[in-house]
Amino acid sequence: MPLNIRSVGWILLLCASPLLAAQTPFDAALKTAVDGDHRQPEHVLRDTFRHPFKTISFFGIQPHMAVVEISPGGGWYTDVLAAYLKEGVLYAAHGSSEDRRRRVANQLEAHRTRSERYPDIYKNVKLVTFDAALNQLNSPEGAVDAVVTFRNVHNWLSSGSDASAFRLFFKTLKPGGVLGVVEHRAQLDITRETMQKTGYMTQSAVIELAESAGFVFEKSSEINANPLDTTEHPRGVWTLPPRLALDDDRRQEYLAIGESDRMTLRFRKPQL
């Protein structure tokens, strides 16, 4: 049947629609991972501040990739990435102490038990060791597609191992691989000492760290920005949720602000 003018118009409209153009099979898989009921309810409540769908999409992570998550902590992003990387592998890179590895292994087993209706979610998660101070990251060298780290750079800055951390990320990535960083963002040009004290870092400092390790800065995003955060708090970033370091003092005020203002940065290891 020949196309009439109205039919052609609809086809052009559909092709031009940004919403439809943005939809991919990866989007559907990621949405399933983010919305999955395997996630802990208290973690889901943080989505409004951490935007896992938009953040992972911005980093360009796809289900078949090998990804290293640096210092996963309580596994907030691990639950999403493990469910998403069904065709790939997730290297959960935790601290080097035996006690820490034991606790992480127990935590991962608890995740598996809690998600017994979804026995395959964590099958591709592998525990590896990361210790920037000891210059150690034992994920495969030059072989992973992406390294991601969430709200950790200030910790390495405080221990003086920040430069070592970024060199390790560069080493484990394959040429063309992506480094995705989310970090608490300072509003002003503050000193290294103030960054260590407050937990907030300047965006230029993080970019400089990555570029010094050999990365190319590709793009920034305001996905995780919070304009309500002045960054000037009695106990730095830890004043805000989820830590709430002042306990009940001005608690409602800090809850109303929400989690910290954050930079979201994407870097790439150059192709050979």
C-alpha positions as CSV (number, residue, x, y, z in Angstrom):
1,M,0.0,0.0,0.0
2,P,1.5,3.4,-1.0
3,L,2.2,5.9,1.8
4,N,0.1,9.0,1.9
5,I,1.2,12.3,3.2
6,R,-0.4,11.7,6.6
7,S,1.4,8.4,7.0
8,V,4.8,9.9,6.1
9,G,4.2,12.7,8.6
10,W,3.6,10.2,11.4
11,I,6.7,8.2,10.4
12,L,8.8,11.4,10.5
13,L,7.4,12.4,13.8
14,L,8.1,9.0,15.4
15,C,11.7,9.0,14.1
16,A,12.3,12.5,15.3
17,S,10.9,11.9,18.8
18,P,13.7,12.2,21.4
19,L,11.9,10.0,23.8
20,L,11.5,7.2,21.3
21,A,14.9,7.6,19.9
22,A,16.4,7.2,23.4
23,Q,14.8,3.9,24.0
24,T,17.1,0.9,23.5
25,P,17.2,-2.7,24.7
26,F,19.8,-1.7,27.2
27,D,17.4,0.9,28.7
28,A,14.8,-1.8,29.3
29,A,17.3,-4.1,30.9
30,L,18.6,-1.3,33.1
31,K,15.2,-0.3,34.1
32,T,14.4,-3.9,35.1
33,A,17.5,-4.0,37.3
34,V,16.8,-0.6,39.0
35,D,13.1,-1.5,39.6
36,G,13.8,-5.1,40.7
37,D,12.4,-6.2,44.1
38,H,15.7,-7.9,44.9
39,R,16.9,-4.4,46.0
40,Q,16.8,-3.5,49.7
41,P,13.9,-1.1,50.4
42,E,16.1,1.4,52.3
43,H,18.3,1.5,49.2
44,V,15.4,2.3,46.9
45,L,14.6,5.3,49.0
46,R,17.9,6.8,48.0
47,D,17.2,6.7,44.3
48,T,15.8,10.2,44.4
49,F,19.3,11.5,45.2
50,R,21.5,8.9,43.4
51,H,19.6,8.4,40.1
52,P,21.0,5.0,39.2
53,F,19.3,4.7,35.9
54,K,20.6,8.0,34.6
55,T,24.0,7.6,36.1
56,I,24.7,4.1,34.7
57,S,23.3,5.2,31.3
58,F,25.6,8.3,31.3
59,F,28.6,6.1,31.9
60,G,27.6,4.0,28.9
61,I,27.6,0.7,30.7
62,Q,26.0,-2.2,28.8
63,P,24.9,-5.7,30.0
64,H,27.7,-7.6,28.4
65,M,30.6,-5.5,29.9
66,A,33.2,-6.4,32.5
67,V,32.9,-3.7,35.1
68,V,34.9,-3.0,38.3
69,E,33.0,-1.3,41.1
70,I,35.5,0.3,43.5
71,S,34.8,0.2,47.2
72,P,31.2,-0.8,47.0
73,G,30.6,-0.3,50.7
74,G,27.1,-1.6,51.6
75,G,26.4,-2.7,48.1
76,W,24.0,0.0,47.1
77,Y,25.1,0.1,43.5
78,T,26.2,-3.6,43.5
79,D,22.6,-4.7,43.7
80,V,21.7,-2.7,40.5
81,L,24.9,-3.6,38.6
82,A,24.7,-7.3,39.4
83,A,21.2,-7.5,38.1
84,Y,22.1,-5.5,35.0
85,L,25.4,-7.2,33.9
86,K,23.7,-10.5,33.2
87,E,25.9,-11.1,30.1
88,G,29.1,-9.7,31.7
89,V,30.9,-9.7,35.0
90,L,31.0,-7.3,38.0
91,Y,34.2,-7.2,39.9
92,A,33.4,-5.9,43.4
93,A,36.7,-4.4,44.6
94,H,36.8,-4.3,48.4
95,G,39.6,-3.5,50.9
96,S,42.5,-5.9,51.4
97,S,42.0,-6.8,55.1
98,E,40.9,-10.4,55.8
99,D,38.2,-9.1,58.1
100,R,36.8,-6.8,55.5
101,R,36.8,-9.6,52.8
102,R,35.0,-11.9,55.2
103,R,32.3,-9.3,55.9
104,V,31.9,-8.6,52.2
105,A,31.6,-12.3,51.4
106,N,29.0,-12.7,54.1
107,Q,27.1,-9.6,52.8
108,L,27.1,-11.0,49.3
109,E,25.8,-14.3,50.5
110,A,23.0,-12.4,52.4
111,H,22.2,-10.7,49.1
112,R,21.9,-14.1,47.4
113,T,19.8,-15.5,50.1
114,R,17.5,-12.5,50.1
115,S,17.1,-12.8,46.4
116,E,16.5,-16.5,46.3
117,R,13.7,-15.9,43.8
118,Y,16.4,-14.6,41.4
119,P,19.2,-17.0,41.9
120,D,21.1,-15.8,38.8
121,I,21.4,-12.1,39.8
122,Y,24.7,-12.5,41.7
123,K,26.3,-15.3,39.7
124,N,28.5,-13.0,37.7
125,V,29.8,-11.0,40.8
126,K,33.5,-11.7,41.6
127,L,35.2,-10.4,44.7
128,V,38.6,-8.8,44.1
129,T,40.9,-6.7,46.3
130,F,41.5,-3.0,46.0
131,D,43.9,-1.1,48.2
132,A,45.3,2.1,46.8
133,A,47.7,2.5,49.6
134,L,49.3,-0.8,48.8
135,N,49.0,-0.2,45.0
136,Q,46.7,-3.2,44.7
137,L,43.8,-3.9,42.4
138,N,43.6,-7.5,41.3
139,S,41.0,-7.3,38.6
140,P,42.3,-8.3,35.2
141,E,45.0,-5.9,33.8
142,G,44.1,-4.1,30.6
143,A,40.9,-6.1,30.2
144,V,37.8,-4.5,31.8
145,D,35.4,-2.2,30.0
146,A,34.5,0.2,32.8
147,V,35.5,1.2,36.3
148,V,33.0,3.0,38.4
149,T,33.4,4.6,41.8
150,F,30.7,6.4,43.9
151,R,31.6,9.0,46.6
152,N,35.0,7.6,47.4
153,V,37.7,10.0,46.0
154,H,37.7,12.1,49.2
155,N,38.7,9.0,51.2
156,W,41.7,8.4,49.0
157,L,42.6,12.0,49.2
158,S,42.6,11.8,53.0
159,S,44.9,8.8,53.0
160,G,47.2,10.3,50.4
161,S,46.5,7.4,48.0
162,D,44.4,9.3,45.5
163,A,47.0,9.3,42.7
164,S,47.7,5.6,43.2
165,A,43.9,4.8,43.0
166,F,43.6,6.5,39.6
167,R,46.7,4.8,38.2
168,L,45.2,1.4,39.2
169,F,42.0,2.3,37.4
170,F,43.9,3.1,34.3
171,K,45.9,-0.1,34.5
172,T,42.9,-2.4,34.7
173,L,40.9,-0.8,31.9
174,K,41.3,-1.9,28.3
175,P,42.1,0.8,25.7
176,G,38.9,2.8,25.1
177,G,37.6,1.8,28.5
178,V,35.5,4.2,30.7
179,L,36.1,5.5,34.2
180,G,32.9,6.8,35.8
181,V,33.2,9.0,38.9
182,V,30.5,10.4,41.3
183,E,31.9,12.6,44.0
184,H,30.8,15.2,46.6
185,R,31.3,18.6,44.9
186,A,32.7,21.7,46.5
187,Q,31.1,25.0,45.4
188,L,34.3,27.1,45.8
189,D,38.0,26.7,44.9
190,I,39.1,25.2,48.3
191,T,42.4,23.8,49.4
192,R,43.4,20.2,49.6
193,E,43.3,20.4,53.4
194,T,39.7,21.7,53.3
195,M,38.7,18.9,50.9
196,Q,40.1,16.4,53.3
197,K,38.3,18.0,56.2
198,T,34.9,18.4,54.6
199,G,34.7,15.5,52.2
200,Y,33.8,17.9,49.4
201,M,36.2,18.1,46.4
202,T,36.5,20.5,43.6
203,Q,35.7,19.2,40.2
204,S,39.0,20.5,38.8
205,A,40.9,18.5,41.4
206,V,39.2,15.2,40.4
207,I,39.7,15.9,36.7
208,E,43.4,16.7,37.4
209,L,43.8,13.4,39.2
210,A,42.3,11.4,36.3
211,E,44.3,13.3,33.7
212,S,47.5,12.8,35.6
213,A,46.9,9.1,35.5
214,G,46.5,9.2,31.7
215,F,42.7,9.6,31.3
216,V,41.0,11.9,28.9
217,F,38.1,13.9,30.4
218,E,35.1,13.2,28.2
219,K,32.0,14.8,29.8
220,S,30.3,15.9,33.0
221,S,26.7,15.7,34.0
222,E,24.4,17.4,36.5
223,I,22.4,14.2,37.1
224,N,23.4,14.1,40.8
225,A,23.5,17.8,41.5
226,N,21.6,19.1,44.5
227,P,21.2,23.0,44.4
228,L,19.9,22.9,48.1
229,D,23.3,21.8,49.3
230,T,25.4,24.9,50.3
231,T,28.3,22.5,51.2
232,E,28.9,24.6,54.3
233,H,28.1,22.3,57.2
234,P,29.5,21.7,60.8
235,R,30.8,18.2,59.9
236,G,31.2,18.6,56.2
237,V,29.4,16.2,53.9
238,W,28.8,13.8,56.8
239,T,26.3,16.3,58.3
240,L,23.8,15.4,55.6
241,P,21.9,12.1,55.0
242,P,22.5,9.3,55.0
243,R,25.2,9.8,57.7
244,L,23.5,12.7,59.7
245,A,26.6,13.1,61.9
246,L,24.9,15.6,64.2
247,D,22.2,13.0,65.1
248,D,19.0,14.9,66.1
249,D,20.5,18.3,66.0
250,R,18.8,20.2,63.1
251,R,17.9,16.8,61.7
252,Q,14.8,17.9,59.8
253,E,16.8,20.8,58.2
254,Y,19.4,18.4,56.9
255,L,16.9,15.8,55.8
256,A,15.1,18.6,53.8
257,I,18.4,19.4,52.0
258,G,18.9,15.8,51.1
259,E,22.2,14.1,50.1
260,S,25.2,16.1,48.9
261,D,25.6,18.0,45.7
262,R,27.6,15.7,43.4
263,M,29.7,15.9,40.3
264,T,29.2,13.1,37.8
265,L,32.2,12.7,35.5
266,R,33.1,10.4,32.6
267,F,36.7,9.7,31.5
268,R,38.2,7.4,28.9
269,K,41.4,5.5,28.6
270,P,42.9,6.5,25.2
271,Q,42.9,3.9,22.4
272,L,46.4,2.6,21.5
